[in-house]
Amino acid sequence: MEEVEKLVKVRKLNEPRGWAWTTVVAIVKPTLLTVTKHEWIDGEKIPATGGCVVAMNHVSHIDPLTLGWLLYEHGRLVRYLAKDALFDVPVFKHIVRDARMIPVSRLSSDAAQAYVAAVEAIRAGDCVGVYPEGTITKDPDGWPMRGKTGAARMALETGCPVIPIGQWGAQEILAPYTARPHLFPRRTARYKVGDPVDLADLVGRPITNEILHEATERIMIAISALVADLRHEKPPAVRFDPKAAGVNEVGRPNTTHDKKGRHA
């Protein structure tokens, strides 16, 4: 069946966006309109104001753009936790800095600095975008894999809402770890926004590993359910764990994994 654009209610942006956002929107939005289709479901659930964490699954290097577009059209400028290497790329480094992205050194002790910056941003009323998986999913079927605790820790520290977002389709526009996008015929990136994850019983308690893992599990369950709705499929009973499966936790997988890897 041929895909059609879904009409959505957009919300006016009331935040100052700076030259980087102005430039990116002027270039990226017309490009995405030309070469992709989109379906946005329940975008009105994104908070219009106030500090929040938006937590979503990660399927493609292009999905920060397609997700950023969704949030922008619903009145929010997202501040991503972005790998620090981007802040050294000529030209691009000026864009990510002016757009106030938050650099993070993955798998290092410096990652704590990103957490502090993210908490400050949330308390200042910003929308912080987090991929709890920490990287593009390594699950062989593209499902959300094991989550890391950063998003949960931010929410418990600040008391802000965590808005889960499930996505599917961006990987058909740009497959993971490839550089050549599939532009024609146009593929559809689908997003579904969920209700805030219920963490009320955990906020205000000592932030122990047990509490963090419980909150993270609730976040990943919410994201997986949204992805399942988009895919019209049932997610795996046990989320894929790259470490247990023997593949790189970040970057391109270094081994071929199968169903056994998911349940290791």
C-alpha atoms as an extended CHARMM CRD file, in Angstrom:
* protein
*
       264  EXT
         1         1  MET       CA              0.0000000000        0.0000000000        0.0000000000  PROA      1               0.0000000000
         2         2  GLU       CA              1.3640000000        3.4000000000       -0.9410000000  PROA      2               0.0000000000
         3         3  GLU       CA              2.3160000000        5.5350000000        2.0280000000  PROA      3               0.0000000000
         4         4  VAL       CA              0.6840000000        8.9230000000        2.4570000000  PROA      4               0.0000000000
         5         5  GLU       CA              1.7420000000       11.8990000000        4.5230000000  PROA      5               0.0000000000
         6         6  LYS       CA             -0.0880000000       12.0830000000        7.8370000000  PROA      6               0.0000000000
         7         7  LEU       CA             -1.5570000000       15.4110000000        8.7990000000  PROA      7               0.0000000000
         8         8  VAL       CA             -0.3530000000       16.5460000000       12.2050000000  PROA      8               0.0000000000
         9         9  LYS       CA             -0.9860000000       19.4730000000       14.4780000000  PROA      9               0.0000000000
        10        10  VAL       CA              2.1840000000       21.4880000000       14.8190000000  PROA      10              0.0000000000
        11        11  ARG       CA              3.0670000000       23.8150000000       17.6680000000  PROA      11              0.0000000000
        12        12  LYS       CA              4.7580000000       27.1850000000       17.2410000000  PROA      12              0.0000000000
        13        13  LEU       CA              8.3520000000       27.4240000000       18.4050000000  PROA      13              0.0000000000
        14        14  ASN       CA              8.7440000000       30.0320000000       21.1580000000  PROA      14              0.0000000000
        15        15  GLU       CA             12.4290000000       29.4580000000       21.9000000000  PROA      15              0.0000000000
        16        16  PRO       CA             15.2620000000       31.5630000000       20.4600000000  PROA      16              0.0000000000
        17        17  ARG       CA             16.9660000000       29.2910000000       17.9690000000  PROA      17              0.0000000000
        18        18  GLY       CA             20.2400000000       31.0300000000       17.0580000000  PROA      18              0.0000000000
        19        19  TRP       CA             22.0680000000       30.9560000000       13.7390000000  PROA      19              0.0000000000
        20        20  ALA       CA             22.8520000000       27.2160000000       13.8390000000  PROA      20              0.0000000000
        21        21  TRP       CA             19.2300000000       26.1220000000       14.2070000000  PROA      21              0.0000000000
        22        22  THR       CA             18.1330000000       28.7320000000       11.6730000000  PROA      22              0.0000000000
        23        23  THR       CA             20.6730000000       27.4280000000        9.1570000000  PROA      23              0.0000000000
        24        24  VAL       CA             19.9650000000       23.7540000000        9.7880000000  PROA      24              0.0000000000
        25        25  VAL       CA             16.1990000000       24.2070000000        9.5400000000  PROA      25              0.0000000000
        26        26  ALA       CA             16.5570000000       26.1790000000        6.3040000000  PROA      26              0.0000000000
        27        27  ILE       CA             18.6120000000       23.3760000000        4.7520000000  PROA      27              0.0000000000
        28        28  VAL       CA             17.4620000000       20.1570000000        6.4090000000  PROA      28              0.0000000000
        29        29  LYS       CA             13.6920000000       20.6630000000        6.5200000000  PROA      29              0.0000000000
        30        30  PRO       CA             13.2390000000       21.2070000000        2.7460000000  PROA      30              0.0000000000
        31        31  THR       CA             15.6060000000       18.3030000000        2.0920000000  PROA      31              0.0000000000
        32        32  LEU       CA             13.6820000000       15.9280000000        4.3280000000  PROA      32              0.0000000000
        33        33  LEU       CA             10.3870000000       17.0490000000        2.7880000000  PROA      33              0.0000000000
        34        34  THR       CA             11.7980000000       16.2890000000       -0.6510000000  PROA      34              0.0000000000
        35        35  VAL       CA             13.4510000000       12.9230000000       -0.0710000000  PROA      35              0.0000000000
        36        36  THR       CA             11.5100000000       11.3590000000        2.8320000000  PROA      36              0.0000000000
        37        37  LYS       CA              8.0010000000       10.8400000000        4.1100000000  PROA      37              0.0000000000
        38        38  HSD       CA              7.0450000000       11.1090000000        7.7570000000  PROA      38              0.0000000000
        39        39  GLU       CA              4.3400000000        9.9050000000       10.0890000000  PROA      39              0.0000000000
        40        40  TRP       CA              4.0810000000       11.5450000000       13.4900000000  PROA      40              0.0000000000
        41        41  ILE       CA              1.7020000000       10.0670000000       16.0400000000  PROA      41              0.0000000000
        42        42  ASP       CA              0.7110000000       11.7760000000       19.3130000000  PROA      42              0.0000000000
        43        43  GLY       CA              3.2670000000       14.5670000000       18.9730000000  PROA      43              0.0000000000
        44        44  GLU       CA              1.1010000000       16.7200000000       21.2290000000  PROA      44              0.0000000000
        45        45  LYS       CA              2.3640000000       14.6110000000       24.1400000000  PROA      45              0.0000000000
        46        46  ILE       CA              5.7280000000       16.3910000000       23.8690000000  PROA      46              0.0000000000
        47        47  PRO       CA              5.7350000000       19.0110000000       26.6670000000  PROA      47              0.0000000000
        48        48  ALA       CA              5.3150000000       22.5170000000       25.2640000000  PROA      48              0.0000000000
        49        49  THR       CA              7.6050000000       24.0060000000       27.9070000000  PROA      49              0.0000000000
        50        50  GLY       CA              9.8220000000       23.0000000000       30.7890000000  PROA      50              0.0000000000
        51        51  GLY       CA             12.7560000000       20.7070000000       31.2830000000  PROA      51              0.0000000000
        52        52  CYS       CA             12.2750000000       17.1680000000       30.0670000000  PROA      52              0.0000000000
        53        53  VAL       CA             14.0760000000       14.1250000000       28.7360000000  PROA      53              0.0000000000
        54        54  VAL       CA             12.9600000000       12.6250000000       25.4350000000  PROA      54              0.0000000000
        55        55  ALA       CA             14.1760000000        9.0290000000       25.2410000000  PROA      55              0.0000000000
        56        56  MET       CA             14.0650000000        7.0730000000       21.9940000000  PROA      56              0.0000000000
        57        57  ASN       CA             15.4610000000        4.0510000000       20.2140000000  PROA      57              0.0000000000
        58        58  HSD       CA             18.3080000000        4.5110000000       17.7320000000  PROA      58              0.0000000000
        59        59  VAL       CA             18.2100000000        2.8650000000       14.2900000000  PROA      59              0.0000000000
        60        60  SER       CA             20.1760000000        5.1250000000       11.9210000000  PROA      60              0.0000000000
        61        61  HSD       CA             22.6760000000        7.9580000000       11.8140000000  PROA      61              0.0000000000
        62        62  ILE       CA             19.9590000000       10.0480000000       10.1570000000  PROA      62              0.0000000000
        63        63  ASP       CA             17.3810000000        9.7150000000       12.9290000000  PROA      63              0.0000000000
        64        64  PRO       CA             18.7230000000       12.6350000000       14.9960000000  PROA      64              0.0000000000
        65        65  LEU       CA             17.6590000000       14.8020000000       12.0350000000  PROA      65              0.0000000000
        66        66  THR       CA             14.2320000000       13.2150000000       11.5750000000  PROA      66              0.0000000000
        67        67  LEU       CA             13.5690000000       13.2550000000       15.3160000000  PROA      67              0.0000000000
        68        68  GLY       CA             14.8500000000       16.8210000000       15.6320000000  PROA      68              0.0000000000
        69        69  TRP       CA             12.3660000000       17.7850000000       12.9350000000  PROA      69              0.0000000000
        70        70  LEU       CA              9.5010000000       16.1490000000       14.8450000000  PROA      70              0.0000000000
        71        71  LEU       CA             10.4190000000       18.0210000000       18.0240000000  PROA      71              0.0000000000
        72        72  TYR       CA             10.9680000000       21.3050000000       16.1820000000  PROA      72              0.0000000000
        73        73  GLU       CA              7.5270000000       21.1250000000       14.5820000000  PROA      73              0.0000000000
        74        74  HSD       CA              6.0610000000       20.5790000000       18.0440000000  PROA      74              0.0000000000
        75        75  GLY       CA              7.7060000000       23.6560000000       19.4970000000  PROA      75              0.0000000000
        76        76  ARG       CA             10.9040000000       22.2750000000       21.0330000000  PROA      76              0.0000000000
        77        77  LEU       CA             14.6100000000       22.5730000000       20.2570000000  PROA      77              0.0000000000
        78        78  VAL       CA             16.3190000000       19.3800000000       21.3310000000  PROA      78              0.0000000000
        79        79  ARG       CA             19.7270000000       19.3010000000       22.9920000000  PROA      79              0.0000000000
        80        80  TYR       CA             21.2860000000       15.9570000000       22.1800000000  PROA      80              0.0000000000
        81        81  LEU       CA             24.0300000000       14.2150000000       24.0410000000  PROA      81              0.0000000000
        82        82  ALA       CA             26.3840000000       13.9230000000       21.0610000000  PROA      82              0.0000000000
        83        83  LYS       CA             29.6810000000       12.0660000000       20.8060000000  PROA      83              0.0000000000
        84        84  ASP       CA             32.5570000000       14.4300000000       21.4450000000  PROA      84              0.0000000000
        85        85  ALA       CA             34.2600000000       13.6860000000       18.1060000000  PROA      85              0.0000000000
        86        86  LEU       CA             31.6030000000       15.8140000000       16.3850000000  PROA      86              0.0000000000
        87        87  PHE       CA             32.9230000000       18.8620000000       18.2240000000  PROA      87              0.0000000000
        88        88  ASP       CA             36.2360000000       18.5690000000       16.3530000000  PROA      88              0.0000000000
        89        89  VAL       CA             34.8440000000       18.2230000000       12.8190000000  PROA      89              0.0000000000
        90        90  PRO       CA             35.5610000000       21.3290000000       10.7010000000  PROA      90              0.0000000000
        91        91  VAL       CA             32.4910000000       23.5420000000       10.1150000000  PROA      91              0.0000000000
        92        92  PHE       CA             30.1950000000       21.0450000000       11.8450000000  PROA      92              0.0000000000
        93        93  LYS       CA             31.7800000000       21.7980000000       15.2150000000  PROA      93              0.0000000000
        94        94  HSD       CA             30.5120000000       25.3810000000       15.0300000000  PROA      94              0.0000000000
        95        95  ILE       CA             26.9720000000       24.1620000000       14.3630000000  PROA      95              0.0000000000
        96        96  VAL       CA             26.7870000000       21.6840000000       17.2530000000  PROA      96              0.0000000000
        97        97  ARG       CA             28.2560000000       24.2400000000       19.6410000000  PROA      97              0.0000000000
        98        98  ASP       CA             25.8720000000       27.0400000000       18.6680000000  PROA      98              0.0000000000
        99        99  ALA       CA             22.9580000000       24.5710000000       18.8200000000  PROA      99              0.0000000000
       100       100  ARG       CA             24.0930000000       23.8110000000       22.3980000000  PROA      100             0.0000000000
       101       101  MET       CA             24.5300000000       20.0770000000       21.9330000000  PROA      101             0.0000000000
       102       102  ILE       CA             26.1700000000       18.3210000000       24.8720000000  PROA      102             0.0000000000
       103       103  PRO       CA             29.4590000000       16.5050000000       24.1780000000  PROA      103             0.0000000000
       104       104  VAL       CA             29.8800000000       13.0540000000       25.6750000000  PROA      104             0.0000000000
       105       105  SER       CA             32.9210000000       10.7760000000       25.7030000000  PROA      105             0.0000000000
       106       106  ARG       CA             31.3310000000        7.3460000000       25.4960000000  PROA      106             0.0000000000
       107       107  LEU       CA             32.7950000000        4.4860000000       27.5450000000  PROA      107             0.0000000000
       108       108  SER       CA             35.0570000000        6.8490000000       29.4690000000  PROA      108             0.0000000000
       109       109  SER       CA             35.1200000000        8.6040000000       32.8300000000  PROA      109             0.0000000000
       110       110  ASP       CA             34.5510000000       11.9260000000       31.0450000000  PROA      110             0.0000000000
       111       111  ALA       CA             30.9420000000       10.8720000000       30.3800000000  PROA      111             0.0000000000
       112       112  ALA       CA             30.1230000000       12.2100000000       33.8550000000  PROA      112             0.0000000000
       113       113  GLN       CA             30.7090000000       15.7460000000       32.5840000000  PROA      113             0.0000000000
       114       114  ALA       CA             27.9770000000       15.2560000000       30.0030000000  PROA      114             0.0000000000
       115       115  TYR       CA             25.6050000000       14.1190000000       32.7280000000  PROA      115             0.0000000000
       116       116  VAL       CA             26.2510000000       17.2600000000       34.7730000000  PROA      116             0.0000000000
       117       117  ALA       CA             25.6830000000       19.4500000000       31.7020000000  PROA      117             0.0000000000
       118       118  ALA       CA             22.4720000000       17.6050000000       30.8440000000  PROA      118             0.0000000000
       119       119  VAL       CA             21.0900000000       18.0170000000       34.3590000000  PROA      119             0.0000000000
       120       120  GLU       CA             21.8530000000       21.7400000000       34.2480000000  PROA      120             0.0000000000
       121       121  ALA       CA             20.0870000000       21.9930000000       30.8740000000  PROA      121             0.0000000000
       122       122  ILE       CA             16.9820000000       20.2340000000       32.1780000000  PROA      122             0.0000000000
       123       123  ARG       CA             16.8450000000       22.4760000000       35.2430000000  PROA      123             0.0000000000
       124       124  ALA       CA             17.1140000000       25.4710000000       32.9000000000  PROA      124             0.0000000000
       125       125  GLY       CA             13.9620000000       24.2630000000       31.1090000000  PROA      125             0.0000000000
       126       126  ASP       CA             15.5520000000       22.5890000000       28.0780000000  PROA      126             0.0000000000
       127       127  CYS       CA             14.4710000000       19.4830000000       26.1960000000  PROA      127             0.0000000000
       128       128  VAL       CA             17.3360000000       16.9690000000       26.3280000000  PROA      128             0.0000000000
       129       129  GLY       CA             17.3520000000       14.1050000000       23.8370000000  PROA      129             0.0000000000
       130       130  VAL       CA             18.8290000000       10.7940000000       24.9670000000  PROA      130             0.0000000000
       131       131  TYR       CA             19.3190000000        7.4580000000       23.2220000000  PROA      131             0.0000000000
       132       132  PRO       CA             19.2900000000        5.1170000000       26.2410000000  PROA      132             0.0000000000
       133       133  GLU       CA             20.9250000000        2.3510000000       24.2010000000  PROA      133             0.0000000000
       134       134  GLY       CA             23.9470000000        4.6150000000       23.7860000000  PROA      134             0.0000000000
       135       135  THR       CA             24.3870000000        3.7230000000       20.1130000000  PROA      135             0.0000000000
       136       136  ILE       CA             22.5220000000        2.3730000000       17.0910000000  PROA      136             0.0000000000
       137       137  THR       CA             20.8710000000       -0.8900000000       18.0740000000  PROA      137             0.0000000000
       138       138  LYS       CA             22.8730000000       -4.0640000000       17.4940000000  PROA      138             0.0000000000
       139       139  ASP       CA             19.7800000000       -6.2430000000       17.7790000000  PROA      139             0.0000000000
       140       140  PRO       CA             19.6960000000       -8.4020000000       14.6120000000  PROA      140             0.0000000000
       141       141  ASP       CA             16.0640000000       -7.4610000000       14.0060000000  PROA      141             0.0000000000
       142       142  GLY       CA             16.4100000000       -3.7780000000       14.8900000000  PROA      142             0.0000000000
       143       143  TRP       CA             14.5530000000       -3.8540000000       18.2210000000  PROA      143             0.0000000000
       144       144  PRO       CA             15.5730000000       -1.6130000000       21.1260000000  PROA      144             0.0000000000
       145       145  MET       CA             18.3490000000       -3.3210000000       23.0450000000  PROA      145             0.0000000000
       146       146  ARG       CA             19.5280000000       -3.0920000000       26.6430000000  PROA      146             0.0000000000
       147       147  GLY       CA             19.3730000000        0.4710000000       27.9640000000  PROA      147             0.0000000000
       148       148  LYS       CA             21.9730000000        2.4170000000       29.8900000000  PROA      148             0.0000000000
       149       149  THR       CA             21.0270000000        4.3370000000       33.0250000000  PROA      149             0.0000000000
       150       150  GLY       CA             21.8070000000        7.9480000000       31.9900000000  PROA      150             0.0000000000
       151       151  ALA       CA             18.2580000000        8.9980000000       31.0910000000  PROA      151             0.0000000000
       152       152  ALA       CA             16.8920000000        7.4650000000       34.2840000000  PROA      152             0.0000000000
       153       153  ARG       CA             19.5260000000        9.1620000000       36.4110000000  PROA      153             0.0000000000
       154       154  MET       CA             18.7310000000       12.5690000000       34.8680000000  PROA      154             0.0000000000
       155       155  ALA       CA             15.0250000000       12.1270000000       35.5050000000  PROA      155             0.0000000000
       156       156  LEU       CA             15.4800000000       10.9650000000       39.0970000000  PROA      156             0.0000000000
       157       157  GLU       CA             17.9500000000       13.7470000000       39.8280000000  PROA      157             0.0000000000
       158       158  THR       CA             15.7190000000       16.5230000000       38.4520000000  PROA      158             0.0000000000
       159       159  GLY       CA             12.2130000000       15.0900000000       38.7830000000  PROA      159             0.0000000000
       160       160  CYS       CA             11.5540000000       15.9550000000       35.1320000000  PROA      160             0.0000000000
       161       161  PRO       CA              9.2550000000       13.9100000000       32.8910000000  PROA      161             0.0000000000
       162       162  VAL       CA             10.7170000000       11.2530000000       30.5990000000  PROA      162             0.0000000000
       163       163  ILE       CA              8.8790000000       11.2110000000       27.2800000000  PROA      163             0.0000000000
       164       164  PRO       CA              9.3820000000        7.9100000000       25.4270000000  PROA      164             0.0000000000
       165       165  ILE       CA              9.4450000000        8.0000000000       21.6350000000  PROA      165             0.0000000000
       166       166  GLY       CA              9.4610000000        4.9590000000       19.3820000000  PROA      166             0.0000000000
       167       167  GLN       CA             10.6620000000        5.1930000000       15.8220000000  PROA      167             0.0000000000
       168       168  TRP       CA             10.8860000000        2.9350000000       12.8020000000  PROA      168             0.0000000000
       169       169  GLY       CA             11.7800000000        3.5550000000        9.1610000000  PROA      169             0.0000000000
       170       170  ALA       CA             14.7790000000        5.8640000000        9.3290000000  PROA      170             0.0000000000
       171       171  GLN       CA             17.0210000000        2.8200000000        8.8330000000  PROA      171             0.0000000000
       172       172  GLU       CA             15.4320000000        2.3790000000        5.3890000000  PROA      172             0.0000000000
       173       173  ILE       CA             16.4990000000        5.9130000000        4.4690000000  PROA      173             0.0000000000
       174       174  LEU       CA             20.0540000000        5.4070000000        5.7100000000  PROA      174             0.0000000000
       175       175  ALA       CA             21.0450000000        1.9050000000        6.7720000000  PROA      175             0.0000000000
       176       176  PRO       CA             23.2310000000        1.6310000000        9.9000000000  PROA      176             0.0000000000
       177       177  TYR       CA             26.9410000000        2.2250000000        9.3060000000  PROA      177             0.0000000000
       178       178  THR       CA             26.5070000000        3.1610000000        5.6530000000  PROA      178             0.0000000000
       179       179  ALA       CA             27.0990000000        6.4810000000        3.9250000000  PROA      179             0.0000000000
       180       180  ARG       CA             24.7810000000        6.2570000000        0.9220000000  PROA      180             0.0000000000
       181       181  PRO       CA             21.1130000000        7.0650000000        1.6540000000  PROA      181             0.0000000000
       182       182  HSD       CA             18.1610000000        5.5280000000       -0.2080000000  PROA      182             0.0000000000
       183       183  LEU       CA             16.2800000000        8.6020000000       -1.3820000000  PROA      183             0.0000000000
       184       184  PHE       CA             13.9820000000        7.3750000000       -4.1420000000  PROA      184             0.0000000000
       185       185  PRO       CA             11.3870000000        6.1060000000       -3.8870000000  PROA      185             0.0000000000
       186       186  ARG       CA             10.8650000000        8.0580000000       -0.6900000000  PROA      186             0.0000000000
       187       187  ARG       CA             10.8970000000        6.0310000000        2.5220000000  PROA      187             0.0000000000
       188       188  THR       CA              8.8080000000        6.8600000000        5.5770000000  PROA      188             0.0000000000
       189       189  ALA       CA             10.2130000000        7.6310000000        9.0290000000  PROA      189             0.0000000000
       190       190  ARG       CA              7.5540000000        6.8830000000       11.6450000000  PROA      190             0.0000000000
       191       191  TYR       CA              7.4890000000        8.2760000000       15.1700000000  PROA      191             0.0000000000
       192       192  LYS       CA              5.0910000000        7.6230000000       18.0150000000  PROA      192             0.0000000000
       193       193  VAL       CA              5.2320000000        9.6510000000       21.2310000000  PROA      193             0.0000000000
       194       194  GLY       CA              4.1710000000        8.0150000000       24.4740000000  PROA      194             0.0000000000
       195       195  ASP       CA              2.8860000000        9.2240000000       27.8180000000  PROA      195             0.0000000000
       196       196  PRO       CA              5.5010000000       10.2030000000       30.4060000000  PROA      196             0.0000000000
       197       197  VAL       CA              7.1040000000        7.1460000000       31.9770000000  PROA      197             0.0000000000
       198       198  ASP       CA              5.7460000000        6.6780000000       35.4920000000  PROA      198             0.0000000000
       199       199  LEU       CA              8.6960000000        7.1000000000       37.8410000000  PROA      199             0.0000000000
       200       200  ALA       CA              6.7920000000        8.8580000000       40.6410000000  PROA      200             0.0000000000
       201       201  ASP       CA              7.4450000000        6.1220000000       43.1990000000  PROA      201             0.0000000000
       202       202  LEU       CA             11.1980000000        6.3020000000       42.5220000000  PROA      202             0.0000000000
       203       203  VAL       CA             11.7370000000       10.0730000000       42.5940000000  PROA      203             0.0000000000
       204       204  GLY       CA             13.0720000000       11.3390000000       45.9120000000  PROA      204             0.0000000000
       205       205  ARG       CA             14.5080000000        7.9900000000       46.9430000000  PROA      205             0.0000000000
       206       206  PRO       CA             18.2690000000        7.3580000000       47.1640000000  PROA      206             0.0000000000
       207       207  ILE       CA             19.5270000000        6.8100000000       43.6190000000  PROA      207             0.0000000000
       208       208  THR       CA             20.9160000000        3.2950000000       43.9690000000  PROA      208             0.0000000000
       209       209  ASN       CA             21.8660000000        0.9010000000       41.1760000000  PROA      209             0.0000000000
       210       210  GLU       CA             18.6720000000       -1.0110000000       41.8560000000  PROA      210             0.0000000000
       211       211  ILE       CA             16.5380000000        2.1260000000       41.4750000000  PROA      211             0.0000000000
       212       212  LEU       CA             18.4200000000        3.1880000000       38.3300000000  PROA      212             0.0000000000
       213       213  HSD       CA             17.9510000000       -0.1910000000       36.6740000000  PROA      213             0.0000000000
       214       214  GLU       CA             14.2660000000       -0.2590000000       37.5950000000  PROA      214             0.0000000000
       215       215  ALA       CA             13.7300000000        3.2060000000       36.0930000000  PROA      215             0.0000000000
       216       216  THR       CA             15.7420000000        2.3050000000       32.9980000000  PROA      216             0.0000000000
       217       217  GLU       CA             13.7310000000       -0.8680000000       32.5230000000  PROA      217             0.0000000000
       218       218  ARG       CA             10.4780000000        1.1160000000       32.6510000000  PROA      218             0.0000000000
       219       219  ILE       CA             11.8300000000        3.5470000000       30.0480000000  PROA      219             0.0000000000
       220       220  MET       CA             12.9180000000        0.7400000000       27.7100000000  PROA      220             0.0000000000
       221       221  ILE       CA              9.6040000000       -1.0850000000       28.1200000000  PROA      221             0.0000000000
       222       222  ALA       CA              7.7760000000        2.0960000000       27.1040000000  PROA      222             0.0000000000
       223       223  ILE       CA             10.0100000000        2.6760000000       24.0750000000  PROA      223             0.0000000000
       224       224  SER       CA              9.7660000000       -0.9690000000       22.9700000000  PROA      224             0.0000000000
       225       225  ALA       CA              5.9710000000       -0.8880000000       23.2040000000  PROA      225             0.0000000000
       226       226  LEU       CA              5.8460000000        2.1770000000       20.9480000000  PROA      226             0.0000000000
       227       227  VAL       CA              8.1710000000        0.5370000000       18.4140000000  PROA      227             0.0000000000
       228       228  ALA       CA              5.9960000000       -2.5880000000       18.5250000000  PROA      228             0.0000000000
       229       229  ASP       CA              2.9360000000       -0.4550000000       17.7200000000  PROA      229             0.0000000000
       230       230  LEU       CA              4.7240000000        1.0250000000       14.7050000000  PROA      230             0.0000000000
       231       231  ARG       CA              5.9860000000       -2.3430000000       13.4660000000  PROA      231             0.0000000000
       232       232  HSD       CA              2.7830000000       -4.2460000000       14.2680000000  PROA      232             0.0000000000
       233       233  GLU       CA              4.9620000000       -6.9280000000       15.7960000000  PROA      233             0.0000000000
       234       234  LYS       CA              5.7600000000       -8.2750000000       19.2350000000  PROA      234             0.0000000000
       235       235  PRO       CA              9.1450000000       -7.2650000000       20.6840000000  PROA      235             0.0000000000
       236       236  PRO       CA             11.5230000000       -9.9280000000       21.9870000000  PROA      236             0.0000000000
       237       237  ALA       CA             10.9500000000      -11.0760000000       25.5570000000  PROA      237             0.0000000000
       238       238  VAL       CA             14.5930000000      -10.3300000000       26.4140000000  PROA      238             0.0000000000
       239       239  ARG       CA             16.3990000000       -7.2930000000       25.0270000000  PROA      239             0.0000000000
       240       240  PHE       CA             19.6270000000       -7.8010000000       23.1120000000  PROA      240             0.0000000000
       241       241  ASP       CA             22.7790000000       -7.2710000000       25.1720000000  PROA      241             0.0000000000
       242       242  PRO       CA             25.8450000000       -6.4590000000       23.0140000000  PROA      242             0.0000000000
       243       243  LYS       CA             28.2930000000       -7.2730000000       25.7760000000  PROA      243             0.0000000000
       244       244  ALA       CA             26.7880000000      -10.6880000000       26.4070000000  PROA      244             0.0000000000
       245       245  ALA       CA             26.6530000000      -11.3510000000       22.6670000000  PROA      245             0.0000000000
       246       246  GLY       CA             30.3240000000      -10.4580000000       22.2170000000  PROA      246             0.0000000000
       247       247  VAL       CA             29.9030000000       -7.4670000000       19.8960000000  PROA      247             0.0000000000
       248       248  ASN       CA             31.1790000000       -3.9080000000       20.1580000000  PROA      248             0.0000000000
       249       249  GLU       CA             29.0140000000       -1.8200000000       22.4600000000  PROA      249             0.0000000000
       250       250  VAL       CA             29.4740000000        1.2350000000       20.2250000000  PROA      250             0.0000000000
       251       251  GLY       CA             30.2250000000        1.5310000000       16.5430000000  PROA      251             0.0000000000
       252       252  ARG       CA             29.9960000000       -1.2090000000       13.9450000000  PROA      252             0.0000000000
       253       253  PRO       CA             29.4380000000       -4.6990000000       15.3530000000  PROA      253             0.0000000000
       254       254  ASN       CA             32.5380000000       -6.8710000000       15.1570000000  PROA      254             0.0000000000
       255       255  THR       CA             30.8140000000      -10.2370000000       14.9910000000  PROA      255             0.0000000000
       256       256  THR       CA             27.8170000000      -11.8190000000       13.3490000000  PROA      256             0.0000000000
       257       257  HSD       CA             25.0770000000      -12.2810000000       15.9020000000  PROA      257             0.0000000000
       258       258  ASP       CA             22.0080000000      -14.4460000000       15.8540000000  PROA      258             0.0000000000
       259       259  LYS       CA             18.9990000000      -15.1990000000       18.0250000000  PROA      259             0.0000000000
       260       260  LYS       CA             21.2400000000      -16.8050000000       20.6380000000  PROA      260             0.0000000000
       261       261  GLY       CA             23.0320000000      -13.4900000000       21.0590000000  PROA      261             0.0000000000
       262       262  ARG       CA             19.8030000000      -11.8100000000       22.0530000000  PROA      262             0.0000000000
       263       263  HSD       CA             19.1010000000      -14.3450000000       24.7660000000  PROA      263             0.0000000000
       264       264  ALA       CA             22.6760000000      -14.7540000000       25.9980000000  PROA      264             0.0000000000
